[in-house]
């Protein structure tokens, strides 16, 4: 019997250092210090020692974007720490945020490949990245297939996908599984995906021949593998707060046993000194600026709920304050470490909205507002997982929505109110939003980009005495 361990990190969003992560105890939110690359490295090192090196370590992407240090360096501050982890492959999503040319520059300096069976060059139709990597480890020949986020050229800002086209990957996957098994003679096939858990579950049910499926994008903390046609699917939270470990036993040409652990990267783990130094080198020049106190919150600010969240409430109020409107929209982002009641720092603001886009205004009809939100509801809750294109439901200020998520496309919104008055579909409303992902270009007229970006809008709002008046309870351990 041969044994192999898969280690997974996904959606770390450039959280190099330990941070607060939210856990639920019944209805009570609890914050715990979690993550940090120095502790992730220590977990990797420990498992490699335990297994005699029979380990393949993989990263599902959303790695080079999500914090100030990542955006400031266009992802390059992460290169040395990522190389120290000893990864075997990655795939991508927000990693395209600086454009494909910059991602290629980053990838050229990594000691492991970027994989994507579903990313093509527009000019030639050729694959932009290697579709697979064959790795020999623990006496086994393993084929790893990468699937990048399909939404990069569909819902993300246009510069993310300049010169590229992304497919879902479901049509390509069977052919690559066949190639790896029948032509290259691998013992195991592993899929490394950034499609999202619902999409991965559907695709795993459709495509035979896969032995393990590592999922990303939707920030699920999967404590026990989800089994589809005998294939274990795992996903390991976000922000580097968890490492996924999947131990596989292989005999007579098939996996005969497995064990999974969702490892919480907590303070009990002793930091790896080499990684700690690399992180310090990346962070040191920014610490003074990022640690400045810019405001205060009386309640827990977080993004751990689907339809609305206190962190986005503050962002929306800041956007509306900057634009002088009563209605505001922002994207339903999933990333962003929670902020405990108490001081708010500059670092917290960059974690809320690391892309720091300009604040804009646009005029929307009531009809357009309804269509915009119905479209977003479909992107978020489509019955067919392959049609799910969003993060959480779009955040809004100044609007009350009564909806039925289970209804079909275009019929989920039952009633809408603006400032306690029914939405008038023929009326024009002035709306504030953050430029990159607030209001799609096909909606509205008279767009105006303001001379203030989101982080400064947050600072101005906090300095003016603004805060969230949402009720909140928190325990810090």
C-alpha positions as CSV (number, residue, x, y, z in Angstrom):
1,X,0.0,0.0,0.0
2,X,1.3,3.4,-0.9
3,X,0.3,6.7,0.8
4,X,0.1,10.2,-0.4
5,X,-0.9,13.4,1.4
6,X,-2.4,16.4,-0.4
7,X,-2.1,19.8,1.4
8,X,-4.3,22.6,0.3
9,X,-4.5,26.4,0.8
10,X,-7.1,28.4,-1.0
11,X,-8.3,32.0,-1.1
12,X,-5.5,33.3,1.2
13,X,-5.9,36.7,-0.3
14,X,-2.4,37.8,0.6
15,X,-2.9,37.6,4.4
16,X,0.8,37.2,5.2
17,X,0.3,37.7,8.9
18,X,-2.0,36.4,11.7
19,X,-5.3,38.1,11.8
20,X,-8.8,37.8,13.4
21,X,-11.1,35.2,11.9
22,X,-14.8,34.8,12.7
23,X,-16.2,31.6,14.1
24,X,-19.8,30.9,15.2
25,X,-20.8,29.4,18.5
26,X,-24.6,29.1,18.1
27,X,-25.7,32.6,17.3
28,X,-22.6,34.2,18.9
29,X,-19.7,35.3,16.7
30,X,-16.3,34.5,18.2
31,X,-13.0,35.9,16.9
32,X,-9.8,33.9,17.0
33,X,-6.3,34.8,16.0
34,X,-5.7,32.7,12.9
35,X,-3.4,32.2,9.9
36,X,-0.1,33.8,9.0
37,X,2.3,32.3,6.5
38,X,4.9,31.5,9.1
39,X,2.4,29.1,10.8
40,X,1.2,27.8,7.4
41,X,4.8,27.0,6.6
42,X,5.2,25.2,10.0
43,X,2.1,23.1,9.2
44,X,3.6,22.1,5.8
45,X,6.9,21.3,7.3
46,X,5.4,19.1,10.1
47,X,3.3,17.1,7.6
48,X,6.3,16.6,5.3
49,X,8.3,15.3,8.2
50,X,5.5,13.0,9.3
51,X,5.0,11.5,5.9
52,X,8.6,11.3,4.8
53,X,8.0,13.8,2.1
54,X,5.1,12.0,0.4
55,X,3.2,15.3,0.1
56,X,1.8,17.4,-2.8
57,X,1.1,20.9,-1.7
58,X,-1.4,22.9,-3.9
59,X,-2.8,26.5,-3.9
60,X,-6.2,27.1,-5.4
61,X,-5.5,30.8,-6.1
62,X,-6.8,34.2,-4.9
63,X,-3.3,34.4,-3.5
64,X,-1.7,37.6,-4.9
65,X,-4.5,40.1,-4.1
66,X,-6.5,41.1,-1.0
67,X,-4.3,43.3,1.3
68,X,-2.4,46.6,1.0
69,X,1.0,44.9,0.6
70,X,-0.3,42.8,-2.2
71,X,-1.9,45.6,-4.1
72,X,0.9,48.1,-3.5
73,X,3.4,45.7,-5.0
74,X,1.0,44.3,-7.7
75,X,1.4,40.9,-6.1
76,X,5.2,40.8,-6.1
77,X,5.6,41.0,-2.3
78,X,4.1,37.6,-2.1
79,X,6.6,35.9,-4.4
80,X,9.3,35.1,-1.8
81,X,6.9,33.8,0.9
82,X,5.0,31.7,-1.6
83,X,8.2,30.1,-2.9
84,X,9.2,29.2,0.6
85,X,6.1,27.1,1.0
86,X,7.4,24.5,-1.4
87,X,4.1,24.4,-3.4
88,X,3.7,22.1,-6.4
89,X,1.1,24.1,-8.4
90,X,-1.6,26.8,-8.3
91,X,-4.5,28.1,-10.3
92,X,-6.0,31.6,-10.2
93,X,-8.8,34.2,-10.0
94,X,-8.1,37.6,-8.3
95,X,-4.5,36.9,-9.2
96,X,-5.4,38.4,-12.6
97,X,-6.3,41.7,-10.9
98,X,-3.1,43.5,-12.2
99,X,-3.7,42.2,-15.7
100,X,-2.4,39.0,-17.4
101,X,1.0,40.5,-18.2
102,X,1.7,41.2,-14.5
103,X,0.5,37.8,-13.5
104,X,2.8,36.2,-16.0
105,X,5.6,38.2,-14.5
106,X,4.8,36.8,-11.1
107,X,4.4,33.3,-12.4
108,X,7.8,33.5,-14.1
109,X,9.4,34.0,-10.7
110,X,7.6,31.2,-8.9
111,X,9.2,27.8,-8.4
112,X,6.0,26.1,-9.3
113,X,3.6,26.3,-12.2
114,X,0.3,28.0,-12.8
115,X,-2.3,25.6,-14.2
116,X,-5.5,26.2,-16.2
117,X,-7.2,23.9,-18.7
118,X,-9.8,26.7,-19.4
119,X,-7.8,29.9,-20.1
120,X,-7.1,30.7,-23.7
121,X,-5.3,33.5,-25.7
122,X,-7.7,35.4,-27.8
123,X,-5.3,35.9,-30.7
124,X,-4.2,32.3,-31.2
125,X,-6.8,30.2,-29.3
126,X,-3.9,28.4,-27.5
127,X,-3.9,27.7,-23.8
128,X,-2.3,30.6,-21.9
129,X,-0.9,28.3,-19.1
130,X,0.0,24.6,-18.7
131,X,-3.2,22.5,-18.2
132,X,-1.6,19.9,-16.0
133,X,1.5,18.9,-14.0
134,X,2.7,15.3,-13.5
135,X,4.3,14.9,-10.1
136,X,6.0,11.7,-8.8
137,X,5.8,11.6,-5.1
138,X,5.6,8.7,-2.5
139,X,6.1,6.1,-5.2
140,X,3.0,7.4,-7.1
141,X,2.7,9.2,-10.4
142,X,0.1,12.0,-9.9
143,X,-1.5,14.2,-12.5
144,X,-2.7,17.6,-11.3
145,X,-5.2,19.5,-13.5
146,X,-5.9,23.2,-12.9
147,X,-9.2,25.0,-13.5
148,X,-9.1,28.8,-13.2
149,X,-12.1,30.9,-12.2
150,X,-14.5,31.0,-15.2
151,X,-15.8,34.5,-14.2
152,X,-12.5,36.4,-14.8
153,X,-13.7,37.6,-18.3
154,X,-17.4,37.7,-17.4
155,X,-18.0,39.6,-14.2
156,X,-14.6,41.0,-13.3
157,X,-13.1,44.3,-14.5
158,X,-12.1,44.1,-18.2
159,X,-8.4,44.6,-17.6
160,X,-8.3,41.3,-15.6
161,X,-8.7,39.3,-18.8
162,X,-7.1,41.5,-21.5
163,X,-6.3,39.2,-24.4
164,X,-7.8,36.1,-22.7
165,X,-10.9,34.0,-22.8
166,X,-12.1,31.7,-20.0
167,X,-14.4,28.7,-20.4
168,X,-16.0,26.6,-17.6
169,X,-13.6,23.8,-18.2
170,X,-16.3,21.0,-18.1
171,X,-15.8,20.2,-21.8
172,X,-12.0,20.1,-21.6
173,X,-11.7,18.1,-18.4
174,X,-12.7,14.6,-19.6
175,X,-10.1,14.8,-22.4
176,X,-7.3,15.7,-20.0
177,X,-8.3,13.0,-17.5
178,X,-8.2,10.5,-20.3
179,X,-4.8,11.8,-21.4
180,X,-3.3,11.6,-18.0
181,X,-4.6,8.1,-17.3
182,X,-4.4,6.4,-20.6
183,X,-1.5,8.1,-22.3
184,X,0.7,9.3,-19.5
185,X,-0.1,6.5,-17.1
186,X,-0.7,8.4,-13.9
187,X,-1.8,6.5,-10.8
188,X,-3.9,9.4,-9.4
189,X,-5.7,12.4,-11.0
190,X,-6.2,15.5,-8.8
191,X,-8.3,18.5,-9.8
192,X,-7.2,21.9,-8.5
193,X,-10.2,24.2,-9.1
194,X,-11.2,27.8,-8.5
195,X,-14.8,27.5,-9.8
196,X,-16.5,27.4,-6.5
197,X,-17.9,24.5,-4.4
198,X,-21.3,24.2,-6.1
199,X,-19.8,24.1,-9.6
200,X,-17.1,21.6,-8.5
201,X,-19.8,19.3,-7.0
202,X,-21.7,19.3,-10.3
203,X,-18.6,18.8,-12.5
204,X,-17.2,16.0,-10.3
205,X,-20.6,14.2,-10.8
206,X,-20.3,14.6,-14.6
207,X,-16.6,13.7,-15.1
208,X,-15.3,10.2,-14.1
209,X,-11.7,9.3,-13.5
210,X,-10.8,11.9,-10.8
211,X,-9.4,10.7,-7.5
212,X,-9.5,13.9,-5.5
213,X,-10.9,17.4,-6.0
214,X,-9.5,20.5,-4.3
215,X,-12.1,23.3,-4.5
216,X,-11.7,27.1,-4.0
217,X,-13.4,30.5,-4.5
218,X,-16.4,30.1,-2.2
219,X,-14.5,30.2,1.1
220,X,-16.2,27.0,2.4
221,X,-14.8,25.4,5.6
222,X,-15.3,21.8,4.8
223,X,-14.7,19.7,7.9
224,X,-15.4,16.4,6.2
225,X,-15.0,15.7,2.5
226,X,-18.1,16.0,0.3
227,X,-18.1,12.7,-1.6
228,X,-19.4,12.7,-5.2
229,X,-19.2,9.4,-7.1
230,X,-16.5,8.3,-4.6
231,X,-14.5,11.4,-5.2
232,X,-13.6,13.5,-2.1
233,X,-14.1,17.3,-2.5
234,X,-12.4,19.5,0.0
235,X,-12.1,23.3,0.5
236,X,-10.3,25.1,3.4
237,X,-11.8,28.4,4.3
238,X,-10.0,31.6,3.4
239,X,-7.3,34.1,4.5
240,X,-4.9,31.3,5.2
241,X,-6.7,30.5,8.4
242,X,-6.9,26.8,7.5
243,X,-4.8,24.2,5.8
244,X,-6.7,21.2,4.2
245,X,-5.0,17.8,4.6
246,X,-6.2,14.8,2.6
247,X,-4.3,11.5,3.2
248,X,-4.9,8.9,0.5
249,X,-4.0,5.2,0.6
250,X,-3.5,3.6,-2.8
251,X,-3.5,-0.1,-3.6
252,X,-4.1,-2.3,-6.6
253,X,-4.6,0.7,-8.9
254,X,-7.1,2.6,-6.8
255,X,-7.7,4.7,-3.6
256,X,-8.8,2.3,-0.9
257,X,-8.8,4.6,2.1
258,X,-8.6,8.3,3.0
259,X,-8.5,10.6,6.0
260,X,-9.2,14.4,6.0
261,X,-8.4,17.1,8.4
262,X,-9.3,20.8,8.3
263,X,-6.3,22.3,10.2
264,X,-7.0,25.5,12.0
265,X,-3.8,27.6,11.8
266,X,-4.0,28.9,15.3
267,X,-1.6,30.4,17.8
268,X,-0.6,27.0,19.2
269,X,1.5,26.5,16.1
270,X,5.1,27.7,16.4
271,X,6.1,30.0,13.5
272,X,8.6,28.9,11.0
273,X,11.6,31.3,11.4
274,X,12.5,31.5,7.7
275,X,9.0,32.4,6.7
276,X,8.6,34.8,9.5
277,X,11.7,36.7,8.3
278,X,10.4,36.7,4.7
279,X,7.0,38.1,5.9
280,X,8.8,40.7,8.0
281,X,10.8,41.9,4.9
282,X,7.6,42.2,2.9
283,X,5.7,44.1,5.7
284,X,8.2,46.2,7.6
285,X,8.2,49.4,5.4
286,X,4.4,49.6,5.6
287,X,3.8,48.9,9.3
288,X,3.8,52.5,10.6
289,X,1.3,53.6,8.0
290,X,-1.0,50.6,8.3
291,X,-1.1,50.7,12.1
292,X,-2.5,54.3,12.3
293,X,-5.8,54.5,14.0
294,X,-8.4,56.2,11.8
295,X,-11.7,55.5,13.6
296,X,-13.6,53.4,16.0
297,X,-16.4,50.8,15.9
298,X,-18.8,49.9,18.7
299,X,-19.8,46.7,16.9
300,X,-18.2,43.7,15.1
301,X,-17.6,44.4,11.4
302,X,-17.5,41.3,9.3
303,X,-18.5,39.8,5.9
304,X,-19.6,36.3,7.1
305,X,-23.3,36.6,6.1
306,X,-24.8,36.2,2.7
307,X,-27.4,38.9,2.1
308,X,-25.9,41.8,4.1
309,X,-23.1,42.4,6.5
310,X,-21.9,45.1,9.0
311,X,-18.6,45.6,7.2
312,X,-20.3,46.5,4.0
313,X,-22.8,48.7,5.8
314,X,-19.9,51.0,6.9
315,X,-18.4,50.9,3.4
316,X,-21.8,51.8,1.8
317,X,-22.3,54.7,4.2
318,X,-18.9,56.0,3.4
319,X,-19.5,55.8,-0.3
320,X,-22.9,57.6,0.0
321,X,-21.3,60.2,2.3
322,X,-18.6,60.9,-0.2
323,X,-21.1,61.2,-3.1
324,X,-23.9,63.0,-1.3
325,X,-26.5,60.3,-2.2
326,X,-28.9,58.3,-0.1
327,X,-28.5,55.1,-2.2
328,X,-25.3,53.2,-2.6
329,X,-24.2,49.8,-4.1
330,X,-21.0,47.8,-3.6
331,X,-20.0,44.3,-4.6
332,X,-20.7,41.2,-2.5
333,X,-17.1,40.5,-1.7
334,X,-16.3,37.5,0.5
335,X,-12.8,38.4,1.5
336,X,-11.9,40.8,4.4
337,X,-10.9,39.8,7.9
338,X,-13.4,40.9,10.6
339,X,-12.7,44.0,12.7
340,X,-13.4,43.7,16.4
341,X,-15.1,46.5,18.4
342,X,-12.6,49.1,19.2
343,X,-10.0,51.0,17.1
344,X,-10.1,50.8,13.3
345,X,-6.7,51.1,11.6
346,X,-5.6,52.0,8.1
347,X,-4.8,48.3,7.6
348,X,-8.4,47.4,8.4
349,X,-9.6,49.8,5.7
350,X,-7.4,48.2,3.1
351,X,-8.6,44.8,4.1
352,X,-12.2,46.0,3.5
353,X,-11.5,47.1,0.0
354,X,-7.9,46.4,-1.1
355,X,-8.5,47.4,-4.8
356,X,-9.3,51.0,-3.5
357,X,-11.4,52.0,-6.5
358,X,-12.8,55.5,-7.1
359,X,-16.2,56.4,-5.8
360,X,-18.7,57.2,-8.6
361,X,-22.2,58.3,-9.1
362,X,-24.8,57.3,-11.7
363,X,-28.4,57.9,-12.5
364,X,-30.6,54.8,-12.5
365,X,-34.3,54.4,-13.2
366,X,-36.3,52.3,-10.7
367,X,-36.7,49.7,-13.5
368,X,-32.9,49.5,-13.9
369,X,-32.4,49.1,-10.1
370,X,-34.8,46.2,-10.1
371,X,-33.2,44.6,-13.1
372,X,-29.7,45.1,-11.7
373,X,-30.6,43.4,-8.5
374,X,-32.6,40.5,-10.1
375,X,-29.5,39.9,-12.3
376,X,-27.3,39.8,-9.3
377,X,-29.6,37.4,-7.5
378,X,-29.4,35.1,-10.4
379,X,-25.6,35.3,-10.5
380,X,-25.6,34.4,-6.8
381,X,-28.4,31.9,-6.4
382,X,-28.9,30.3,-9.9
383,X,-30.4,26.8,-9.6
384,X,-27.8,25.6,-12.1
385,X,-24.4,26.0,-10.3
386,X,-22.8,26.6,-13.7
387,X,-24.7,29.9,-14.0
388,X,-23.6,31.1,-10.6
389,X,-21.2,34.0,-11.3
390,X,-21.1,36.1,-8.2
391,X,-19.8,36.3,-4.7
392,X,-22.4,37.3,-2.1
393,X,-25.5,39.2,-3.0
394,X,-24.7,42.8,-4.0
395,X,-24.7,45.1,-1.0
396,X,-27.0,48.1,-1.0
397,X,-27.8,51.2,1.2
398,X,-31.1,53.0,1.2
399,X,-33.1,50.2,-0.3
400,X,-35.2,47.5,1.4
401,X,-35.8,44.3,-0.5
402,X,-38.3,41.6,0.2
403,X,-37.4,38.5,-1.8
404,X,-37.8,34.8,-2.3
405,X,-34.5,33.2,-3.2
406,X,-36.1,30.0,-4.3
407,X,-38.1,31.7,-7.0
408,X,-37.0,31.4,-10.7
409,X,-34.8,33.9,-12.5
410,X,-36.3,37.4,-12.7
411,X,-39.0,36.7,-10.2
412,X,-37.2,36.7,-6.8
413,X,-37.8,40.3,-5.8
414,X,-41.4,40.7,-4.3
415,X,-41.2,44.3,-3.1
416,X,-38.7,47.1,-3.0
417,X,-38.7,50.3,-1.0
418,X,-36.5,53.4,-1.2
419,X,-36.6,55.5,2.0
420,X,-39.7,53.7,3.1
421,X,-41.5,54.5,-0.2
422,X,-42.3,51.9,-2.8
423,X,-39.7,51.8,-5.6
424,X,-41.0,53.9,-8.6
425,X,-39.8,52.1,-11.7
426,X,-40.2,55.3,-13.8
427,X,-38.4,57.6,-11.4
428,X,-34.6,58.4,-11.7
429,X,-32.5,57.8,-8.6
430,X,-29.0,59.0,-8.0
431,X,-26.8,56.2,-6.8
432,X,-23.2,56.0,-5.4
433,X,-21.0,53.0,-6.1
434,X,-17.4,51.9,-6.2
435,X,-16.2,52.1,-9.8
436,X,-14.9,48.6,-10.5
437,X,-17.8,46.3,-9.4
438,X,-20.7,48.5,-8.2
439,X,-23.0,49.2,-11.2
440,X,-22.4,47.4,-14.5
441,X,-21.8,49.7,-17.5
442,X,-25.0,48.7,-19.2
443,X,-27.1,50.3,-16.5
444,X,-27.7,54.0,-16.0
445,X,-26.7,57.4,-17.4
446,X,-24.7,60.5,-16.5
447,X,-21.9,58.6,-14.8
448,X,-19.4,60.7,-12.8
449,X,-16.2,59.4,-11.3
450,X,-15.3,61.4,-8.1
451,X,-11.8,62.4,-7.1
452,X,-11.9,60.3,-4.0
453,X,-11.2,56.6,-3.7
454,X,-12.8,54.1,-1.4
455,X,-10.2,54.0,1.4
456,X,-10.1,57.8,1.7
457,X,-13.9,57.9,1.6
458,X,-13.9,55.5,4.6
459,X,-11.4,57.7,6.4
460,X,-13.5,60.8,5.8
461,X,-16.7,59.1,7.0
462,X,-15.0,57.8,10.2
463,X,-13.4,61.2,10.9
464,X,-16.9,62.8,10.5
465,X,-18.1,60.7,13.4
466,X,-19.9,58.1,11.2
467,X,-20.2,54.5,12.4
468,X,-22.5,51.5,12.1
469,X,-25.4,51.5,14.4
470,X,-26.0,47.8,13.9
471,X,-26.3,45.6,16.9
472,X,-23.4,43.3,17.4
473,X,-22.0,40.8,19.9
474,X,-18.5,39.5,19.9
475,X,-16.2,37.3,22.0
476,X,-12.5,37.6,21.5
477,X,-10.4,34.5,22.4
